[in-house]
Amino acid sequence: MTKAQTPEIGVGFKPEHFANIANDKPNLSFFEVHAENYMGDGGPPHAMLRALDENYDLSIHGVGLSIGSDGPLDRPHLMRLKKLVDRYQPKLVSEHLAWSSHDTERNMLFLNDLLPIPYTQRTLNRVVEHVDQIQETLGRTLLMENPSTYVAFSETEMDEISFITEMQKRTDCRLILDVNNVHISANNQKLDAYQYLDRFPLHAVGEIHLAGHATDTDDDDAPLLIDSHDRPVAPPVWDLYRYVVKKVGIRPTLIEWDNDVPDWPTLYAEAVAARETMLTQTGETSAHALA
């Protein structure tokens, strides 16, 4: 089997789907894996990853480098990432515009979340330094993902788009545009998602993410959206995706579903929907449509 051609659609790989993938050989372009799940030397995880790599491109998505943290990068963790990247030579390597660890006087404290950063010049300088360090160490371009946010910092000196645009310009990194995160942040902070997309540096987008979200309420009983990755992509997110694709054309698109993982046909149906949407919005023929 040859690797699928554009438009490129992928899904987040889950081990429980491996048998379906091996048997069905789905018409996908790539699978994304979280780097931290494959930092061991061998065993079943790498056996499955090697099998995937024979037929599909890989995208390695880090969640643990804590690029927005105040202290230095965790050098051992970065070197483990480099070892993984060197081993598989994935098509894309990405991380988050967030922080998840704190270096205390006694030890490193790891937090099980991707936390937002204040949009200040000081934070921007630190993030740029970290992105430069990662790219130099890996010897390749890094993709940085826009965050989902729930509150804004009082010390903010610039808005998110200005921060991301300047980070990209100074590091020459590329970007993941997580459309679900745009919808979540816009709802939670009473912003216009379409205006956000109009200002986003779309020329630097190397991959688009789609995912589901949960709905809760805040202290004022207003809708509060949670980046849960535990259900199908919501209609408003599909609308934003159509808007983006109409602007930028074909871009690699990933379906993320990390919690309450469904059966393979359900996840694959989301990939089918993404492919059909991209084809429709770009006016391409259906020759590449998923079977």
Buried (B, 14 or more C-beta within 10 A) or exposed (E): EEEBEEBBBBBBBBEEBBEBBEEEEBBBBBBBBBBBEBBEEEEEBBEBBEEBBEBBBBBBBBBBBBBBBEEEBBEEBBEBBBEBBEBBEBBBBBBBBBBBBBBEEEEEEEEEEBBBBBBBEEBBEBBBBBBBBBBEBBEBBBBBBBBBBBEBEEEBBBBBBEBBBBBBEBBEBBBBBBBBBBBBBBBBEEBEBEEBBEEBBBEBBBBBBBBBBBEEEEEEEEEBBBBBBBBBBBEBBBBBBBBBBEEBBBBBBBBBBBEEBBEBEEBBBBBBBBBBBBBEBBEBEEEBEBE
